[in-house]
Amino acid sequence: MDTKPNILLVDDDELYLYLMEKTIQQLSKELIVTTFTDGEQAVEYIAECTAQKMELPEVIFLDINMPFLDGWGFLT
């Protein structure tokens, strides 16, 4: 079974997330784009993917300066 490439966007700016998602989807309809507004949500998503043996994102666009769990916290 072939899987579509998966991209993860993590940023607290919802307008940026919307614009990036639309821009990426215009590049190819074959891409799956998942978005989160803080690092905690993204970590939970990654943990869920790992626990359920789902495909992990191939590319992550990560904002470093976010409330709650910032990009540096996500990386550690």
GIZIZI-V168087 format. One record per residue. N is the residue number from 1. RES is the residue in one small letter. SS is DSSP state (A for helix, B for strand, O for the rest). PHI is phi in whole degrees, -180 to 180 (NA if undefined). OMEGA is omega as a letter, one per 40 degrees, with the letter a starting at -180 (* if undefined). Layout:
# GIZIZI-V168087
((N | RES | SS | PHI | OMEGA) (N | RES | SS | PHI | OMEGA))
This chain:
# GIZIZI-V168087
((1 | m | O | NA | i) (2 | d | O | -83 | i) (3 | t | O | -108 | i) (4 | k | O | -80 | i) (5 | p | O | -58 | a) (6 | n | B | -115 | i) (7 | i | B | -119 | i) (8 | l | B | -112 | i) (9 | l | B | -112 | i) (10 | v | B | -129 | a) (11 | d | O | -160 | i) (12 | d | O | -81 | i) (13 | d | O | -91 | a) (14 | e | A | -65 | i) (15 | l | A | -66 | i) (16 | y | A | -60 | i) (17 | l | A | -59 | a) (18 | y | A | -62 | a) (19 | l | A | -65 | i) (20 | m | A | -65 | i) (21 | e | A | -62 | i) (22 | k | A | -65 | i) (23 | t | A | -63 | a) (24 | i | A | -65 | a) (25 | q | A | -67 | i) (26 | q | A | -71 | i) (27 | l | A | -68 | a) (28 | s | O | -163 | i) (29 | k | O | -77 | a) (30 | e | O | -84 | a) (31 | l | O | -94 | i) (32 | i | B | -101 | a) (33 | v | B | -114 | i) (34 | t | B | -115 | a) (35 | t | B | -126 | i) (36 | f | B | -142 | a) (37 | t | O | -97 | i) (38 | d | O | -152 | a) (39 | g | A | -65 | i) (40 | e | A | -61 | i) (41 | q | A | -62 | a) (42 | a | A | -67 | i) (43 | v | A | -64 | i) (44 | e | A | -61 | i) (45 | y | A | -63 | i) (46 | i | A | -62 | i) (47 | a | A | -63 | i) (48 | e | A | -65 | i) (49 | c | A | -59 | a) (50 | t | A | -66 | a) (51 | a | A | -64 | a) (52 | q | O | -94 | i) (53 | k | O | 55 | i) (54 | m | O | -90 | i) (55 | e | O | -63 | i) (56 | l | O | -82 | i) (57 | p | O | -59 | i) (58 | e | O | -83 | i) (59 | v | B | -135 | i) (60 | i | B | -125 | i) (61 | f | B | -98 | a) (62 | l | B | -126 | i) (63 | d | O | -78 | a) (64 | i | O | -81 | a) (65 | n | O | -102 | i) (66 | m | O | -135 | i) (67 | p | O | -72 | a) (68 | f | O | 63 | i) (69 | l | O | -98 | a) (70 | d | O | -82 | a) (71 | g | A | -62 | i) (72 | w | A | -65 | i) (73 | g | A | -65 | i) (74 | f | A | -62 | a) (75 | l | A | -71 | a) (76 | t | O | -96 | *))
